[in-house]
């Protein structure tokens, strides 16, 4: 520790601390323009200069380490005079348009000029006259106002790993620009807007907010992003009951100031002209607007009639991963207590249902074991089946931080994605061969005695059976099956086993197979074998795809579990809920989402209540989904838009968006966070919890919830893992609460399985490789993989209605050599056919795909790629095999 004196105040800090850090810890202000605590120190602006007794020069506080006995003055006459001059020099060629500048009142340079009394500059220099760059829909760049602080350069390079911009030219001509002064949209910019978040002046500004209002004219409401499961927080900027922008929230617990393109700019759907604003009833072929009482009476009457005629199990409920915890809880209660069925599910069935099954049986909890922030502390990171920089960009920032610390990254993926291009090791396996590869990694750990014997002996069970299975997969065999070189498998195994802290990250590339559950077992086996679970900086992180897919699972939007993963087959669990709800709970598991549509197509399910989901775009076997919806006697869809699914409905109920309601979301790391209403619902739309409550009342159940806070009180009483959660506590603890949190005094559980596994001991599950069900052959020689793009989300319901006009087009990506062999050129129209369906789509070359593999996203209803995906599912989790469909490709007439 080092003790020094700053402005007469004695300060003690660790050795290596800078003067600036020491001053800030002591609550002493030192101005900066180029410094940021999350970026590398630079010392470029010099405004943080201080006077040190005995020193001739005025050192920059941000790059000068403290010394014992140092005496520092931060506002001496010499320091103030020097800062005055530095501000004058910055203003020498700075535009004098503060009255019309978008940053007026929130400009750091303006504040410093005021603080030090700089009214005008003595140094009239050459004025820059760059054109304002606004060719993209997201960021306006006015380089005339740039003060060359370099914050944007360092954010782009160090945080995002993109290095799209840098300093160019010299002297007075120095400018921050993409290479060759290309527009941002042609230079590889991903439009995260994080450069805007750190810009201290008006050089960078979000285009959607340009001219919309001064900062003192708006209100800012802190809430949680409605897109992926990372759980980023930000401020919604509101003026006159309209959301006009998004601003970073520096104290956001998951993301800090960093966001992605969707979080920062994807809010346009809130006020889109297509928003549903009144209930609709089909009459008989067209929709007619009706009142809420009319629509609710019709829904209640028809559901009651179908229940009485066919029984409660003739009705199914499809909940949503986008609604709040409170709303998912009420839908679970509505299905079981009002309709009398366990036929309730949501889109986790299409993505992480194998995670819930496998991790629950291996560890005792089917959720992420650690916080996202701990990725940055890992020494070795294994990413498997995850295109992290596109699907979870802010989570990928933690990987970037770890790489800057010197961590080793290995990526297992058939495609050479961006995250794979950053990796030290890319294991480019054949699609569907993950188990052979993971077992081979375990084989190396066992063969070379690298496994954590103490952990395995004292904290696991069924090791002998697992060992026998894993030893059947030497790297030579795995290399033949997967196409990954034997020496690469061995090298990665050694890194994983020897790392002090190692984390495994995965998503749908693992789960969306007929062997998805076994794939997750294989990941859990590896973590147990090497003891990389139950510790900080290690663990298994399944990244959730939607904002509240974790919460929807937690809240019982599942056919076999009541809230808190309490099995419906357990008599004591049913008795507890029966006593609380005043009804008997069905004792048999309901149908999964996959099974509900099969049953509807066969006529066994007569009615569906779909909330916030668009299965016509997102579910496998679109032809079957269409047949199922057409076959229903009654369909209710509750959503914010008239989606492709809603067009089949008999009644459409207009819901409020995330910006129009209160509640909570639970992110991929089990962090429960508050969602806050920023504006009133548009038109006559209502929050989902209110709609479900009104519908229950209409069906004779006197629900009386006054607010989401009241619903959370009931959740806490019945759900042990949420037992200590309340709105009062969430307001007092802005970091959020990690479940399990069993009582109000419990601090929450950021890291699972530290002393014991939730199930007692971790259990190994021997798994064996089996070739994928669909294999390419002479009739269908290519293998299709579906996935996501950075700028889209799930069904595209929201991103396709954000009127910014710069989102990625859905194209069929092919290896250029495959295209040449078929005589296909870029943008050619092709007919792509599988054993399940066919469609036409335009093509684009992608040399990062191996030969014989093609890729397309499922976001676009105009290119319904899920027509090609069949009904084959994982037998345990019922998750469809999106990641391996044999297809044929032929040139087509446009």
Secondary structure, DSSP 8 states (H G I E B T S, - for coil): -EEEEETTEEEEE-TT-BHHHHHHHTT-----SS--TTS-----S-TTB-EETT-SS--BTTT-B--TT-EEESS-HHHHHHHHHHHHHHHTTS---TTT-TTTTS-HHHHHHHHTT--S-S----------B--SSSEEE-TTS-----HHHHIIIIISS---EEEES-GGG-EEEEGGG--GGGTT-----HHHHH-SSTTEEEGGGTTS--GGG-EEEEEE-SSSTT--EEEEEEETTEEEEEEE-TT-TTTTT---HHHHHTTGGGG-TTB--SEEEE-SSSEEEE-HHHHHHHHHHHHHHHHHHH-GGGEEEE--SSS-HHHHHHHHHIIIIII----EE-GGGGTTHHHHHHHHHHTS-SS-SS-GGGGGG-SEEEEES--HHHHSHHHHHHHHHHHHHT-EEEEE-SS--HHHHH-SEEE---TT-HHHHHHHHHHHHHHTT-S-HHHHHHHEE-HHHHHHHHTT--HHHHHHHH---HHHHHHHHHHHHH-SSEEEEE-HHHHSSTTHHHHHHHHHHHHHHHT-SSSTT-EEEE--SSTTHHHHHHTT-SSSEETTTEETT-HHHHHHHHHHHTS---SS----HHHHHHHHHHTS--EEEEES--HHHHSS-HHHHHHHHHH-SEEEEEESB--TTGGG-SEEEEB--GGG--EEEE-TTSEEEEE---S--STT-B-HHHHHHHHHHHTT------SHHHHHHHHHHH-GGGTT--HHHHHH-TT-EES---STT----SSSSSSSBTTBSEE---------S----SSS-EEEEEE--TT--TTSTTGGGSTTS------EEE-HHHHHHHT--TT-EEEEEESS-EEEEEEEE-TTS-TTEEEEES--GGG-GGGS--S-B-TTT--B-TT-EEEEEEE---
